[in-house]
């Protein structure tokens, strides 16, 4: 499982004294554990659940990096971006713009979406194909641009 790989990599990073990787993986493990015990009953996350938690951690760090950049702290922004790189090693590769365009085109051709009224159906169909490998905002913008 993915969480077991992260724990093994934490041990390796600790032995190698890789402070950035160690700090990032500890934070990721803590976020996964928090997600497992949140709610009414504790449960164990599968790999998809762990990836969802890691994606939220990446988004949180991206927002923090942007805030540090606008606040005049480029060194802290760089540290956040370095942590993003570590976390992205455990996520599936993101789709390129061309790949996303091809998926959206194929979904539109298969389902005949044309008007803005089809936005919800189109987003549902495209997101089923994309399966979290692209930013939701980029998907929505592309779908919206294709609808008249």
C-alpha positions as CSV (number, residue, x, y, z in Angstrom):
1,X,0.0,0.0,0.0
2,X,1.0,3.6,-0.6
3,X,1.1,4.6,3.1
4,X,3.5,1.7,3.8
5,X,5.8,2.9,1.0
6,X,5.7,6.4,2.5
7,X,6.6,5.0,5.9
8,X,9.5,3.0,4.5
9,X,10.7,6.1,2.6
10,X,10.6,8.0,5.9
11,X,12.9,5.5,7.5
12,X,15.3,5.8,4.6
13,X,15.2,9.6,4.7
14,X,15.8,9.5,8.4
15,X,18.8,7.2,8.0
16,X,20.2,9.4,5.2
17,X,19.5,12.6,7.3
18,X,17.4,14.1,4.5
19,X,15.7,16.8,6.6
20,X,13.3,18.2,4.0
21,X,12.1,14.7,2.9
22,X,11.8,13.6,6.5
23,X,9.7,16.6,7.5
24,X,7.5,16.3,4.4
25,X,6.8,12.6,4.8
26,X,6.1,12.9,8.5
27,X,3.6,15.6,7.7
28,X,2.0,13.5,5.0
29,X,1.7,10.5,7.4
30,X,0.1,12.7,10.0
31,X,-2.4,14.0,7.5
32,X,-3.3,10.5,6.5
33,X,-3.7,9.4,10.1
34,X,-5.8,12.4,10.8
35,X,-8.1,11.6,7.8
36,X,-8.4,8.0,9.0
37,X,-9.7,9.0,12.5
38,X,-11.9,11.9,11.4
39,X,-15.6,11.4,11.3
40,X,-17.7,9.1,13.3
41,X,-15.7,5.9,13.1
42,X,-12.0,5.3,12.4
43,X,-11.2,3.5,9.1
44,X,-8.2,2.6,7.0
45,X,-7.6,4.6,3.8
46,X,-6.9,2.7,0.6
47,X,-4.4,4.0,-1.9
48,X,-7.0,6.3,-3.6
49,X,-7.8,7.8,-0.2
50,X,-4.1,8.3,0.6
51,X,-3.6,10.0,-2.8
52,X,-6.6,12.3,-2.1
53,X,-5.0,13.4,1.2
54,X,-1.6,13.9,-0.6
55,X,-3.3,16.0,-3.3
56,X,-4.9,18.2,-0.6
57,X,-1.4,18.5,1.0
58,X,0.1,19.6,-2.3
59,X,-2.7,22.2,-2.8
60,X,-2.2,23.5,0.7
61,X,1.6,23.9,0.1
62,X,0.9,25.5,-3.3
63,X,-1.4,28.1,-1.6
64,X,1.2,28.7,1.1
65,X,4.0,29.2,-1.5
66,X,1.9,31.7,-3.4
67,X,1.2,33.5,-0.1
68,X,4.9,33.6,0.8
69,X,5.8,34.9,-2.6
70,X,3.2,37.7,-2.3
71,X,4.4,38.4,1.3
72,X,8.0,38.8,0.3
73,X,9.4,35.5,1.7
74,X,10.8,33.7,-1.4
75,X,12.9,31.4,0.7
76,X,9.9,30.0,2.5
77,X,8.0,29.8,-0.8
78,X,10.9,27.7,-2.2
79,X,10.8,25.4,0.8
80,X,7.1,24.8,0.2
81,X,7.7,24.1,-3.5
82,X,10.4,21.6,-2.5
83,X,8.0,19.8,-0.3
84,X,5.5,19.7,-3.2
85,X,8.1,17.9,-5.3
86,X,8.5,15.3,-2.6
87,X,4.8,14.7,-2.3
88,X,4.3,14.5,-6.1
89,X,6.5,11.4,-6.2
90,X,3.6,9.5,-4.6
91,X,0.9,10.9,-6.9
92,X,0.1,9.7,-10.4
93,X,1.6,11.8,-13.2
94,X,-0.5,14.8,-14.2
95,X,-2.0,15.0,-17.6
96,X,-0.4,17.4,-20.1
97,X,-2.6,20.1,-21.7
98,X,-2.7,18.1,-24.9
99,X,-3.7,14.9,-23.2
100,X,-6.5,16.7,-21.3
101,X,-7.7,18.3,-24.5
102,X,-7.8,14.9,-26.2
103,X,-9.8,13.4,-23.3
104,X,-12.3,16.3,-23.3
105,X,-12.6,16.0,-27.0
106,X,-13.3,12.3,-26.9
107,X,-15.9,12.7,-24.1
108,X,-17.7,15.5,-26.0
109,X,-17.7,13.4,-29.2
110,X,-19.1,10.3,-27.4
111,X,-21.8,12.2,-25.5
112,X,-22.7,15.1,-27.8
113,X,-22.5,17.9,-25.2
114,X,-23.1,21.3,-26.8
115,X,-24.8,23.8,-24.6
116,X,-24.0,25.4,-21.2
117,X,-27.0,23.4,-19.8
118,X,-24.8,20.3,-20.3
119,X,-22.0,21.6,-18.1
120,X,-22.8,19.4,-15.1
121,X,-23.1,16.2,-17.2
122,X,-20.0,17.1,-19.2
123,X,-18.0,17.7,-16.0
124,X,-19.1,14.4,-14.5
125,X,-18.2,12.5,-17.6
126,X,-14.8,14.2,-18.1
127,X,-13.9,13.9,-14.4
128,X,-14.7,10.1,-14.6
129,X,-12.1,9.9,-17.4
130,X,-9.5,12.2,-15.9
131,X,-9.7,10.5,-12.5
132,X,-7.9,13.2,-10.5
133,X,-4.9,13.5,-12.9
134,X,-5.7,17.1,-13.7
135,X,-6.5,20.3,-11.8
136,X,-10.3,20.6,-11.5
137,X,-10.2,24.3,-12.4
138,X,-8.3,23.5,-15.7
139,X,-10.8,20.8,-16.5
140,X,-13.8,23.2,-15.8
141,X,-12.3,26.0,-17.9
142,X,-11.7,23.6,-20.8
143,X,-15.2,22.1,-20.6
144,X,-16.7,25.6,-20.4
145,X,-14.8,26.8,-23.4
146,X,-16.2,24.0,-25.5
147,X,-19.8,24.6,-24.6
148,X,-21.8,27.3,-26.4
